[in-house]
Amino acid sequence: MRRTPPPAALAVVLAVAVTTLQFLLLPLFAGPAAHMEPRDLPVVVAGPAPAVAAFTAKIESASPGAFEVTTVADAAAADAAVLDREAYAAFILSPTGVTLHTATAAAPPVANLFSAAATQLGAATGMPVTVADLAPLSADDAHGGGFAAGFFPLVITALLAAIALYFAVPGFAARVVGLFTFAGLAGVSGASVLQSWLGVVGGDWLPVAGVIALITLAVSATVHGLASVAGPRGIALGVALILLVGNALGAVGAAPELLPQPWGEVGQWLPIGAGATLLRSAAWFGGAGGGAAAWVLASWALLGLALVGVGWLGRKEQAAPDDDQAHEAARRLGATVAA
């Protein structure tokens, strides 16, 4: 007979376990945030060759490792790099001064960083520096806080949908229907609230709704799939991976290049980081720069659906021997009664 531990001992064990979890979560969340700084931020420079060479040398010596500078042919190419999300900013040099083109919608902290740098540059060189925002945020969310805050409920509701379907709905087909139905409705609801109502997301409504649907499908399918093969332990693993690790490394309100590496890159391979990148691309850049993120989300969704199928097949195979044993027991009982 299994002995139940004394209540006091159980209380101590639980306290130690939760404290250990806290010990692990504190550096996971606070560490990356405390060490945010520019790391190989891609920027482009256009202008006369001698001026470009001197300018590039100056910013690289002033902030070693902060920027990854690429020279482009002209101002049009520089703007194209920013709008294609290949660079966060473009410096366009001319005999009369410097023009800085940013895209606040790509990452508000990065745009603010470049704007501050432009002010310092103008003061240091005595040259006029003009700043233009090629992709500004919505006037209803000028600082980008609404985008970051609004992203979190998408993830939470996707987790809840996955867990509810696991406990309440039997059958592979019914669960898959539930996952896709939720994702579709979440896309409609999310786009209607974030774009049409609150105005914190720009772009066309349909692509935004499609991206939100893909994000919620990736999250819900992954957690539901893990639950299908591992039960409640799978749910715990999914929540830890997607919500805790993914949220800490996702850079939803910033840029992955600001996080210590390789963690910023790791975050882009998880649903939250990839989802934030793709939603920004769809909302303000016509989808540019979102291809890799779309593949990441689709891969998580497909993996989750595959795990749902694996879990269903496993339960079906386990049920078959139980049925055979029941039939054999019934046969023996019948034979005994007949004798």
N, C-alpha and C positions, 0 to 999 in steps of 0.2 A: 504494500500500500504506500502510495506516494505521500510523503510528509509535507505539510504546509509550513513554510518558514514562519517564525514568530513575526507579528506585525511590526515590532520595532526594527528587526533585522531587514524586513522588506522595505521599510521606510528609508533606512540608511542606504540600501542598494539603489533604490530609485533616486534618492538625492544625489548619490555619486554619479549615476548614469546621466542624469540631466545636467549636472555640473560639467561632466566631461564633454557633453554635447555643446554646452555654452563655450567651453574652452576652445573647441574646434571652430565654432561659428564666428567668434569674435575676430580672429585674424582673417577668416575668409571674407568677411564683409568690411571690416575696418582697414585691413592691410592694403588692398588695392585702392580704396578711396583716399587713404592717407598718403599714398605714393603716386598720385596722379601727376603727371607732367608730360610735356611733349616728347615723344619718342619716334623718330623717323616719320614725322608728319609729312605727307607728300605735298609739295608746293611746286608751282611752275613759275618761270621767269621769262619775260620776253623783252626785247629791246636791242639796241646796238651791242655788238659783241663785246667791246671793251667794257662798257658799262655793266653788262650782265656778269662778266667774269669778276669784276671788282665787287659788285653787289653780292654775288654768291659767296665769294670768299669772306666777305664781312659778316654775313649772317651765320655762316658755318663756324667761323671762329668765335663769334659772340655766344653761340649756343651749340656746342659740339654735340652731335647725335640727336638734336631736337628735330631737325628737318631733313627731308630727302628732297633735294632740289633738282629739278629737271628743266632744261632750257627748251623753249618752244620757239617756233618761227615768228609768230606775231601775236597781236592782241586777240585776234579771232581764235587762234589755236589755244591760247591761254584760257579764254572764256569757255571754250569747248571742253577743256580738261576739267574745269570746275563743274560744269553742268553735267558732265558724264560721270561725275564722282570719282575721277582719277586723281584729283587734287583737292585739297581743302581751300586753297587760296592761290591767287595769281598776282604776281608783282609785274606791272607793266612799266618799263622805264622809258623815259623820253628826256630830251634836253631841258624841258621845263619842269620836270618833277617826276614823282612816282605815283602810280595809280594802283591801289590794292583792291582786288575783287575777291569777295568772300561769298560763302553760301551758309548763312546762319542755320537754315533748315537741315543741313548735313550734320551739324554738331554745334549747338550754341556756345559751349565753353571754348571750342576751338576758334570760332569766329570772334569771340570777345578777346581771346588771346592775341589774334592777329591785329585786331583794331588797336589794342593797347601797344603792340609792337610798332604799329604804324605811327602812332603819336610819338613814341620814343625815337623812332627813326627820323621823323621830321625835325625834332628838337636837336638831334645829334648832328644832322647833316645840313640843317638850314634850308633844305629843299621842301617845297610843298608836297604833302602826301594826301591824295584824295582817296576816300574809301567808298566803294559801291557794293551793295549786297545783291548778288545775282539771284539768290533764292531765299527771300526773307520768310520768316515764320508768319503765321496768321496774326492779324491785328488783335484777335481775341486771345492769343497765347504768345505774346511778344517775347517772353523769356523761355519758352519751351517747357515750362513746368507741367502744363496740362497734358502734353504728349507723354511725358514720362509717367505721370500719375495715372493717366487713363489706360496705359498699357497693362498695368498690374491686374486690374479686374478681368481682363481678357484671359490671363493665365489662371487666375483663381477659379473662375467659372469653368474653364476647361478641365481643371483638376477635379472639381466637384462633379461635373458631368461624367467623367471617366469612372469615378468611384461609385456614383449612383447607379450607373448602368451595370457595373459589376455585381453589385449586391441585389439589385431589383429586377434585372432582366435576364432570363435564361435564354440559351440558344445563340449560336454563332451569328446567324443571319439577322436576328432581331437586334443584337448588339451592334453589328456593323451599320444597320439602318439607323439606329439611335445615334451613333457617332457622326455619320454624315448629316443627319437631320440637325443635330446640334450645331455642327460646324456651319451649315448653311444659314441657320437662324442667327447664329452668333455674328456672322459676317454682315447680315442685314442690320441687326441691332447695333453692332459696334460702329458701323459706318454712319448709321442714322444719328447716333448720339454724338460721336466724336467729330463728325464732319458737319452734318446738316444742322444739328442742334447747337452744340458747344462751339463749333468752328475752330477746334484746335488742330485739325488735320486738313490739309489742302488737297488739291488734285481732283480728278474725276471720281464720282461716287462708286462706280462699278469696280474699277481696279482696287480701290481701297477696301471695298467689301470682300472682294476675292482674296486679298492678302490676309485680312482678318480671319476669314474662313479657313485658310490654309494654316495660319498660326494655331488656331484653336483645334484644328484637326490633328496637327502634329503633336500638340501637348496631350490632348485627351486620348488619342490612339496609343501613344507611347505608354502612358500610365495604365490605361486599360489593358494593353497587351502584357505589360509586366505583371499586373494583377492576375491575368488569366493563366500565366505559367507559374507564378510563385505565390499567389494569394495575397493576404495582407502584407507580407514581407515585400512583395513586388510593388505594392502601393507605396510603402515607406521608401523603397529605393527610388521610385519614380519621382516622388515629391522631393526627396533630397537632391536628386540629380537636376531636375528641371527648376524647381522653385528656389532651393537654397544655393546650389552651385551656379546655376544658370543666371539667377538674379544678381548674384555678387559679381559675376564676370561679364554680364551682358552689355554693360555700358549703354543702357537704354537712353539715358539723358546726356551722354557724353560721346566719346569716340574710343574705339578699341585701342588706338595708338597711344592714348593717355594712360592706359593701365600698364603695370609691369608685365613684361613679356616673359614667357609665352602665354600668360593668362589672358591677355586681351584677345589673342588669336583663338585660344581655346573657347572663349565665350562665344565667338562667332560660329562655332561648330555645334552649339546647343540651341534649342528652339527659341529661347528668349532673345539672345544676341542676334541670331539670324532674322528673327521676326521683326525686331526693331529696325534693323538695316533695310529689310525689304519694304516695310511700311513707309519709312522715310523716302525710299526710292520711288515708290508708287505715288506718294502724296505730293512730292515736290519736284521730282526729277524725271517724270514720265517713265519710270521703271529703270532708268539708267543706273548701273552699278548694283543691281539687285539680283543678277543671275545666279551667283554662287549661293546667296542666301536662300533663293527659291529652291535650289537643289538640296540644300541642307534640310529645309523644312519638309520637302517632299520625301526625302529619305527617311526622316523620323516618322512621318505618317505611314509610309509603306512598311517600315520595320514594326511599328505598333500593330498595324493590321495583320501582318504576318504572325506576330506573337499571339494575337487573339485567336487566329486559326490553329496555331500549335497547341495552345491551351485547350481549345475545344476538342481537338483530336485526342489529346492526352486523356481528357476526362471520358471521352467516348470509349477509348481502349480499356480504361480502368473499369468502366461500367460493364463491359462485355463479360469478363470473368465472373463478376458478381452475379450477373444474370444466369450464367451457366451453373454456378454453384447453387443458386436458388432453384433452378429447374431440377438439378440432381437431387437436392434435398426433398423436393416435392415428389420426385419419382420414388425415392426410397420410402418416404412416408406412405405413399400410396401402396407400395408393395407390402409394407409391414401391416397396414390395415387389412389388405386383401388376404394376407396369410392368417 
